[in-house]
Amino acid sequence: MDKPIIYVGLDVHKDTIAVALAEAGKRGEVRQHGQIANTPTALKGMAARLSRGGSDLRFCYEAGPCGYGIQRQLTVAGHECVVVAPSLIPRRPGDRIKTDRRDAINLAKLHRAGELTAVWVPDQTHEAIRDLVRARLAAVRTLRQARQQLSGFLLRHGHHYHRPAWTLMHRRWLAGLRFEQPVHHIVLEDCIAAVEAATARRDRLHAHIEVALPDWSLAPVVHALQALRGMALVVAATLIAELGDITRFTNPRQLMAYLGLVPSEHSSGGTRRQGGITKAGNGAARRMLVEAAWSYRFPPRISRELLLRQEGLSKAVRDTAWKAQERLCRRYRKLSQAGKLPTVVTAAIARELSGFVWAIAQLVQQANG
């Protein structure tokens, strides 16, 4: 005899978890179970009480700042638990009341109806690599902000450097500046110290990524993606850290849609209108692809740096990377000559580049068996 199924909706917060239950086969009957503390002990006790009658428990909760600890604990205990995408949860128009109890009941009801979209849950090693990569991205943002503050300070006081900035010569030029007010020298040195500290932090995290990469299960995919133009170590590692196992997408179109690189559309009757890209899914991965796409505005060629990155890779991966260069460079020129805006062209190239990323990930999976 099949076990009765109970769908459990969890509305997770820092200190508490609201719990609601929806039994399979009983449409419309969803009841609130109560609220528990957000601790492993309380969660374990709640799951044990619900499973005493021999029911099969199927948990769900929204992805959020509390991470995947609850999912891992329930999975180890033998229960099914999915983490759902908050942006894809169906919402009723005009519903203006939001409480923890209502959210838990809604999750249980939708989980029973099969209308929730689960997100991919990384293992602990993958999550650690992703945190490291995101720390580097935060360091890059801090460095950019520090440089902007220094540039703004110099601009206000009429100092212009008419050469490429942030080089050794630029640093020497900064050391030779003179101001009428002595306090301005203190401000200048503080801004310079902020830039140097942010630069050191970025470089330090970059070195940590290089050290941690060999122990990562997806390191072969990161290494293979570096065969593509514009995909150096940091870009490839960030892309895979954010996307995870790319082979879970059955075709490249699913990956393009997940990255939000497909055009939006509003069609009705015989009218079909397409707009800008949807920008759904992972923004950090999408930015990495867009940054890499800019390099395809130049004619296809294998540079010395790219040749070194391709050493040790299979012929199939290298051939795919060269095919990407030929196609994307030709596509970039064609769209530019058609009068498309550079941003539109780059988004189109990034969309097609994601297809080649998917193809190389498939090749690596086939090679590793």
Secondary structure, 3 states (H helix, E strand, C coil): CCCCEEEEEEEECCCEEEEEEEECCCCCCEEEEEEEECCHHHHHHHHHHHCCCCCEEEEEEECCCCCCHHHHHHHHCCCEEEEECHHHCCCCCCCCCCCHHHHHHHHHHHHHHCCCCECCCCCHHHHHHHHHHHHHHHHHHHHHHHHHHHHHHHHHCCCCCCCCCCCHHHHHHHHCCCCCCHHHHHHHHHHHHHHHHHHHHHHHHHHHHHHHHHHCCCHHHHHHHCCCCCCCHHHHHHHHHHHCCHHHCCCHHHHHHHCCCCEEEEEECCEEEEEEECCCCCHHHHHHHHHHHHHHHCCCCCCHHHHHHHCCCCHHHHHHHHHHHHHHHHHHHHHHHCCCCHHHHHHHHHHHHHHHHHHHHHHHHHHHC
